[in-house]
């Protein structure tokens, strides 16, 4: 009985789908390396890796509670634990609260600046699930939530959040717009039927062009911010590899099939990893 309940909790936090926390992790680690001018040390690396996993898991709990009445009408999400009634709303919120508190405990091992910014990150995490009811491009709100590890990384290393951190956040926001629009394209028909707002619906027939443009804008902003690093060739090599991935994504989403768009979305963590690897090598 206990093992069955634990399995439901793992399903609740999408443990078997690590792509979600990897999308959060790579920009945060990239920011850590940039802020530190290289390897930031094992303590901060562990804090951000574990903190990312915990906060993404807590976010899943909050999102599933907020969307439970919508998810039952979407083929992909109808069997989620809260939507199907296998886990109650109160239980899901309790799990989310415990995970968020554990993440807060990790932040307390850094400094007061990072601790202060963690509340802003939490606020955006709580707001996002409800943005889908009122904002035509809720992916932009998710972009802020999924990019907040960047200013927090700078705060943890430098006890301040310089302009560079916000430039990187804006650039990363465009990457989130790209991959979450691919994600929204998977559910577009269901979302139209239930009245959910998404970028895939707002962009209409321009969705594919917009997704590819978002990738290019992110690369342009980060290149402008990062090129002064010691080994610029490493960054440009990473950019070339990412551009090859973007071309592949174009072939996956051009026909707007559920399978192709979902495959493109799930492959995005390789984009993040490539850019992180380029930064890590550049500062090695």
C-alpha positions as CSV (number, residue, x, y, z in Angstrom):
1,X,0.0,0.0,0.0
2,X,2.8,2.4,0.9
3,X,4.7,1.6,-2.2
4,X,1.6,2.2,-4.3
5,X,1.1,5.6,-2.7
6,X,4.7,6.5,-3.3
7,X,4.4,5.5,-6.9
8,X,1.4,7.9,-7.2
9,X,3.5,10.7,-5.7
10,X,6.3,10.0,-8.2
11,X,3.7,10.2,-11.0
12,X,2.4,13.5,-9.5
13,X,5.8,15.2,-9.7
14,X,6.6,13.6,-13.2
15,X,9.6,11.7,-11.9
16,X,9.7,9.5,-14.9
17,X,9.7,12.6,-17.2
18,X,13.0,14.4,-16.3
19,X,12.9,16.7,-19.3
20,X,10.9,19.3,-17.3
21,X,13.6,19.8,-14.6
22,X,16.4,19.6,-17.1
23,X,14.8,22.6,-18.9
24,X,15.1,24.5,-15.7
25,X,18.5,23.2,-14.7
26,X,20.7,24.0,-17.8
27,X,20.1,27.8,-17.8
28,X,20.6,27.9,-14.0
29,X,23.9,26.0,-14.3
30,X,24.9,28.2,-17.2
31,X,24.3,31.3,-15.1
32,X,26.3,29.8,-12.2
33,X,29.3,29.2,-14.4
34,X,29.1,32.7,-15.9
35,X,28.7,34.4,-12.6
36,X,31.6,32.4,-11.2
37,X,33.8,32.7,-14.2
38,X,34.1,28.9,-14.2
39,X,33.2,26.0,-11.8
40,X,31.2,27.5,-8.9
41,X,32.1,24.8,-6.4
42,X,30.2,21.6,-5.4
43,X,28.1,23.4,-2.7
44,X,26.3,25.8,-5.1
45,X,26.2,23.1,-7.9
46,X,24.4,20.7,-5.5
47,X,22.1,23.4,-4.2
48,X,20.9,24.4,-7.7
49,X,20.6,20.9,-9.0
50,X,18.6,19.6,-6.0
51,X,16.7,22.9,-5.7
52,X,15.7,22.8,-9.4
53,X,14.4,19.2,-9.0
54,X,12.4,20.1,-5.9
55,X,10.9,23.3,-7.2
56,X,9.9,21.8,-10.5
57,X,8.3,18.9,-8.6
58,X,6.4,21.4,-6.3
59,X,5.3,23.3,-9.4
60,X,3.8,20.1,-10.9
61,X,1.7,19.7,-7.7
62,X,0.4,23.3,-7.9
63,X,-0.2,23.1,-11.7
64,X,-2.2,19.8,-11.4
65,X,-4.4,21.2,-8.7
66,X,-5.0,24.4,-10.6
67,X,-5.7,22.6,-13.9
68,X,-7.6,19.6,-12.6
69,X,-10.9,20.6,-14.1
70,X,-9.3,21.3,-17.5
71,X,-7.0,18.3,-17.6
72,X,-9.8,15.8,-17.6
73,X,-10.8,17.1,-21.1
74,X,-7.3,16.8,-22.5
75,X,-6.3,13.4,-23.8
76,X,-2.6,13.7,-22.7
77,X,-3.5,14.8,-19.1
78,X,-6.7,13.0,-18.3
79,X,-5.1,10.4,-16.2
80,X,-2.9,12.6,-14.0
81,X,-3.3,11.6,-10.3
82,X,-5.2,14.7,-9.1
83,X,-7.4,14.9,-12.2
84,X,-8.3,11.2,-11.9
85,X,-9.0,11.5,-8.2
86,X,-6.2,9.1,-7.2
87,X,-4.7,11.9,-5.1
88,X,-6.8,14.5,-3.4
89,X,-6.3,18.3,-3.8
90,X,-5.2,18.6,-0.2
91,X,-2.7,15.8,-0.5
92,X,-1.2,17.2,-3.6
93,X,-0.8,20.7,-2.1
94,X,0.7,19.1,1.0
95,X,3.3,17.3,-1.1
96,X,4.0,20.5,-3.0
97,X,4.4,22.5,0.2
98,X,6.9,19.9,1.6
99,X,9.0,20.0,-1.6
100,X,9.0,23.8,-1.6
101,X,10.1,23.9,2.0
102,X,12.9,21.5,1.3
103,X,14.0,23.8,-1.6
104,X,13.9,26.8,0.7
105,X,16.1,24.9,3.2
106,X,18.7,24.6,0.4
107,X,18.5,28.3,-0.4
108,X,19.1,29.1,3.3
109,X,22.6,27.6,2.9
110,X,23.5,30.3,0.4
111,X,23.1,34.0,1.3
112,X,20.4,36.5,2.2
113,X,20.2,38.0,-1.4
114,X,19.4,34.6,-2.9
115,X,16.9,33.9,-0.1
116,X,15.1,37.2,-0.8
117,X,14.9,36.4,-4.6
118,X,13.5,32.9,-3.9
119,X,10.2,34.5,-2.8
120,X,9.9,36.2,-6.1
121,X,10.6,32.9,-7.9
122,X,7.9,31.2,-5.7
123,X,5.4,33.9,-6.5
124,X,5.8,33.5,-10.3
125,X,5.5,29.7,-9.9
126,X,2.2,30.2,-8.1
127,X,0.9,32.7,-10.7
128,X,1.7,30.7,-13.8
129,X,-1.1,28.0,-13.7
130,X,-3.7,30.8,-13.5
131,X,-2.2,32.8,-16.3
132,X,-3.6,30.3,-18.8
133,X,-7.1,31.6,-18.0
134,X,-6.4,35.3,-18.7
135,X,-3.2,35.8,-20.7
136,X,-3.1,35.1,-24.4
137,X,0.6,34.1,-24.2
138,X,0.9,32.4,-20.8
139,X,4.1,30.9,-22.1
140,X,5.7,34.3,-21.4
141,X,4.8,33.9,-17.7
142,X,6.3,30.4,-17.7
143,X,9.3,31.9,-19.4
144,X,9.9,34.1,-16.3
145,X,9.3,31.3,-13.9
146,X,11.6,28.9,-15.8
147,X,14.3,31.6,-16.0
148,X,14.4,32.7,-12.4
149,X,17.3,30.4,-11.6
150,X,19.5,32.8,-13.6
151,X,19.2,35.9,-11.2
152,X,19.3,33.5,-8.3
153,X,22.5,32.0,-9.5
154,X,24.1,35.4,-9.7
155,X,22.8,36.3,-6.3
156,X,24.2,33.1,-4.9
157,X,27.7,33.8,-6.3
158,X,28.0,37.6,-6.3
159,X,25.4,38.6,-3.6
160,X,23.8,40.8,-6.3
161,X,21.9,40.6,-9.5
162,X,23.7,42.6,-12.2
163,X,22.3,43.7,-15.6
164,X,23.9,40.7,-17.3
165,X,21.6,38.3,-15.3
166,X,18.5,40.1,-16.6
167,X,19.8,40.1,-20.1
168,X,20.3,36.3,-19.9
169,X,16.9,35.9,-18.3
170,X,15.2,37.8,-21.2
171,X,17.1,35.6,-23.7
172,X,16.1,32.4,-21.9
173,X,12.5,33.6,-21.9
174,X,12.5,33.3,-25.7
175,X,13.8,29.7,-25.5
176,X,10.9,28.9,-23.1
177,X,8.5,30.5,-25.6
178,X,10.0,28.3,-28.3
179,X,9.7,25.0,-26.5
180,X,6.5,25.6,-24.6
181,X,4.8,26.7,-27.8
182,X,5.8,23.3,-29.3
183,X,4.3,21.8,-26.2
184,X,1.1,23.8,-26.6
185,X,0.8,22.7,-30.2
186,X,0.3,19.2,-29.0
187,X,-2.9,20.1,-27.1
188,X,-4.1,22.9,-29.4
189,X,-7.4,21.2,-30.4
190,X,-8.2,20.2,-26.8
191,X,-7.3,23.7,-25.6
192,X,-9.6,25.4,-28.2
193,X,-12.5,23.2,-27.1
194,X,-12.2,24.0,-23.4
195,X,-11.3,27.7,-23.8
196,X,-7.7,27.6,-22.6
197,X,-5.3,30.3,-23.7
198,X,-1.9,29.3,-25.2
199,X,0.7,30.8,-27.5
200,X,-0.1,28.0,-30.1
201,X,-3.6,29.3,-30.3
202,X,-2.7,33.0,-30.3
203,X,0.0,32.6,-33.0
204,X,-2.3,30.6,-35.2
205,X,-0.8,29.8,-38.6
206,X,2.4,31.7,-37.6
207,X,3.2,29.2,-34.9
208,X,6.0,27.4,-36.7
209,X,7.7,30.6,-37.9
210,X,7.4,32.1,-34.4
211,X,8.9,29.0,-32.7
212,X,12.0,29.1,-35.0
213,X,12.3,32.9,-34.5
214,X,12.2,32.5,-30.7
215,X,15.1,30.1,-30.9
216,X,17.1,32.6,-33.0
217,X,16.4,35.5,-30.7
218,X,17.5,33.5,-27.7
219,X,20.8,32.6,-29.4
220,X,21.3,36.2,-30.5
221,X,20.8,37.6,-27.0
222,X,22.9,35.0,-25.3
223,X,25.7,35.4,-27.9
224,X,25.8,39.1,-27.4
225,X,26.0,38.6,-23.6
226,X,28.4,35.6,-23.5
227,X,30.9,36.1,-26.4
228,X,33.4,38.0,-24.2
229,X,34.1,34.7,-22.3
230,X,37.7,33.5,-22.4
231,X,37.2,30.9,-25.2
232,X,34.7,32.3,-27.6
233,X,35.2,29.5,-30.1
234,X,33.5,27.1,-27.6
235,X,30.4,29.2,-27.5
236,X,30.2,29.5,-31.3
237,X,30.6,25.8,-31.7
238,X,27.7,25.3,-29.3
239,X,25.6,27.8,-31.3
240,X,26.3,25.8,-34.5
241,X,25.2,22.6,-32.8
242,X,22.0,24.3,-31.5
243,X,21.2,25.7,-34.9
244,X,21.4,22.1,-36.3
245,X,18.9,21.1,-33.6
246,X,16.6,24.0,-34.5
247,X,16.6,22.8,-38.1
248,X,15.7,19.3,-36.9
249,X,12.9,20.8,-34.8
250,X,11.6,22.6,-37.9
251,X,11.2,19.2,-39.6
252,X,9.3,17.8,-36.6
253,X,6.8,20.6,-36.1
254,X,6.2,21.8,-39.7
255,X,3.2,19.4,-40.1
256,X,1.9,20.3,-36.6
257,X,1.3,16.6,-35.7
258,X,0.9,15.8,-32.0
259,X,3.7,13.3,-32.1
260,X,6.2,15.6,-33.9
261,X,5.5,18.6,-31.7
262,X,5.8,16.5,-28.5
263,X,9.0,14.9,-29.7
264,X,10.4,18.4,-30.5
265,X,9.4,19.6,-27.0
266,X,11.0,16.7,-25.2
267,X,14.3,17.1,-27.1
268,X,14.7,20.7,-25.9
269,X,16.8,19.8,-22.9
270,X,19.6,19.0,-25.4
271,X,19.5,22.6,-26.6
272,X,20.0,23.7,-23.0
273,X,22.8,21.1,-22.4
274,X,24.6,22.2,-25.5
275,X,24.7,25.8,-24.5
276,X,25.8,24.9,-20.9
277,X,28.5,22.7,-22.3
278,X,29.7,25.5,-24.5
279,X,29.9,27.9,-21.5
280,X,31.6,25.4,-19.3
281,X,34.2,24.7,-21.9
282,X,34.7,28.4,-22.5
283,X,35.4,29.0,-18.8
284,X,37.4,25.8,-18.3
